[in-house]
Amino acid sequence: MAKQQKILLVDRDTDFLDWARNQLQSTKTKVFVESSSDRGYKTFCLEEPDLVMAEMNLHPFSGMDLLAKIRKHSPNAMVILTSAFGTTQSVIEAMKMGAFDFVRKEQLPFNLKVVADAALQAAAELRAANTFTPQMTVEQHRDEIVGQSEAMQQVFKMIGRVAGSDAAVMVTGESGSGKELVACAIHNYSARSNKNFLAINCAAIPENLLESELFGHEKGAFTGAATQRIGRFEQCDKGTLFLDEIGEMPLQVQSKILRVLQEGEFSRVGGNQTLHADVRIVCATNKNLEDEVSKKTFREDLFYRLNVVRIHIPPLRQRVEDIRLLAEYFLQRIANQKHRPPLKLSEDAIRVLEAYPWPGNVRELENTLQRAAVLATADILLPKDIPLGQISTDPSAPSKSGDATIDSKDHAIETLFHIAAADASLPLLPWIEREFTLRAIQKTGDNQVRAAKLLGITRATLRKRLDRNTTLSKTSEE
């Protein structure tokens, strides 16, 4: 007869405990329930359950502290933390400390049994393999990754899992999605956090200077090398080096990077001395490196060295539920920088933001709100205050979103229809007329003659539009 599995539930909500016990109890599974963290820990030590599911907000000590005590007592213990409000920091720290999962309570009615069964299966596999997971300590760090969507929760969990190791990490995602923030978080939650974190964009440095930037050079190594230069690897010893746009790195430099990863040694440009550095590499790319390997533009052996763990950041259009949170975060940060109260977003403005496809991802959202904050004339941002689709000052320049290239005119039309769908307070054509009229006035410095010429209308028609738009603005504000 198979051994009966044990599950311990610790939660202050007795109704939840009754419901969860009914969901999980069976002839094969025995469920224990406790409503306080101290009694939960005592029951854990007495019964040695296969799985603990604990709420974050417990007394007399928190669910995170309960996790730490349980993992100290039994390093292989399976613990799932639950919370109605899981912050970025709490999710990462929980995973770093060895939690099996971190689940938002709103998700439990749909997948409580699925999550519990997965943890019990993992516990059985650990017992069979007799593996050991070392305890990791919690370190507090200020974090700027924002997101409550399920997609970002998975990113936070991966950060927590990899932070405690020295494995190379490859972060993938579209431009502007926040790859450097993920790299920085991995460093901040690692044992290297008290050492340097340095970032270098491989695409932004000319090929003939990239090698010197990474490895340094000796005096006189090439024309213009008037002094010795210490490279990023030396500066980053015992720390973390973030190589952004790794797919743009020339093959010659790739060979030296491979040697550092394999042997931990390198030489400065123009030098004979062998130097050593203990550097953790986190790299990022928005290219498909598998394709680059097949085209022989990226070394296959280096790819496998860098691609030990991969974390993919989804584009902002695939996590619309994060847009409000991000927008409020950026407005608060702008207010802190300017030492003033934060601007607020009207519900119509939020709907406009959520309807827009954000080809530039989080970076575009931040820049859009910075422009809106500069031009704002009131403390509440309305849809008319949100300057969407102004990524490039060159109207002929295409806008990129992942691997797809969208023609700028098509993109502008798509944006207009997204806004119209999100805000039905004004018909589309009057809205376009008003926006184009106001933009023409702004672009020409309030010169009505030049603005009328730019719009292809007479000055008298322009004046009528301005009068009509003033009336519309007053009506919408009322």
Stockholm file with secondary structure:
# STOCKHOLM 1.0

chainA/1-478         MAKQQKILLVDRDTDFLDWARNQLQSTKTKVFVESSSDRGYKTFCLEEPDLVMAEMNLHPFSGMDLLAKIRKHSPNAMVILTSAFGTTQSVIEAMKMGAFDFVRKEQLPFNLKVVADAALQAAAELRAANTFTPQMTVEQHRDEIVGQSEAMQQVFKMIGRVAGSDAAVMVTGESGSGKELVACAIHNYSARSNKNFLAINCAAIPENLLESELFGHEKGAFTGAATQRIGRFEQCDKGTLFLDEIGEMPLQVQSKILRVLQEGEFSRVGGNQTLHADVRIVCATNKNLEDEVSKKTFREDLFYRLNVVRIHIPPLRQRVEDIRLLAEYFLQRIANQKHRPPLKLSEDAIRVLEAYPWPGNVRELENTLQRAAVLATADILLPKDIPLGQISTDPSAPSKSGDATIDSKDHAIETLFHIAAADASLPLLPWIEREFTLRAIQKTGDNQVRAAKLLGITRATLRKRLDRNTTLSKTSEE
#=GR chainA/1-478 SS CCCCEEEEEECSCHHHHHHHHHHHCCSSEEEEEESSHHHHHHHHHHHCCSEEEEESSCSSSCHHHHHHHHHHHCTTCCEEEEESSCCHHHHHHHHHTTCSEEEEGGGHHHHHHHHHHHHHHHHHHHHHHTCCCCCCCCCCCCCCCCCCSHHHHHHHHHHHHHHTSCCCEEEECCTTSCHHHHHHHHHHTSTTTTSCEEEEETTTSCHHHHHHHHHEECTTSSTTCCSCEECHHHHTTTSEEEEETGGGCCHHHHHHHHHHHHHSEECCBTCCCCEECCCEEEEEESSCHHHHHHTTSSCHHHHHHHCSEEEECCCGGGCGGGHHHHHHHHHHHHHHHHTSCCCEECHHHHHHHHHSCCTTHHHHHHHHHHHHHHHCSSSEECGGGCCTTCSCSCTTSCEEETTEEECHHHHHHHHHHHHHHHCTTSCHHHHHHHHHHHHHHHHTTSCHHHHHHHHTSCHHHHHHHHHHHHHHHHHHHC
#=GC SS_cons         CCCCEEEEEECSCHHHHHHHHHHHCCSSEEEEEESSHHHHHHHHHHHCCSEEEEESSCSSSCHHHHHHHHHHHCTTCCEEEEESSCCHHHHHHHHHTTCSEEEEGGGHHHHHHHHHHHHHHHHHHHHHHTCCCCCCCCCCCCCCCCCCSHHHHHHHHHHHHHHTSCCCEEEECCTTSCHHHHHHHHHHTSTTTTSCEEEEETTTSCHHHHHHHHHEECTTSSTTCCSCEECHHHHTTTSEEEEETGGGCCHHHHHHHHHHHHHSEECCBTCCCCEECCCEEEEEESSCHHHHHHTTSSCHHHHHHHCSEEEECCCGGGCGGGHHHHHHHHHHHHHHHHTSCCCEECHHHHHHHHHSCCTTHHHHHHHHHHHHHHHCSSSEECGGGCCTTCSCSCTTSCEEETTEEECHHHHHHHHHHHHHHHCTTSCHHHHHHHHHHHHHHHHTTSCHHHHHHHHTSCHHHHHHHHHHHHHHHHHHHC
//
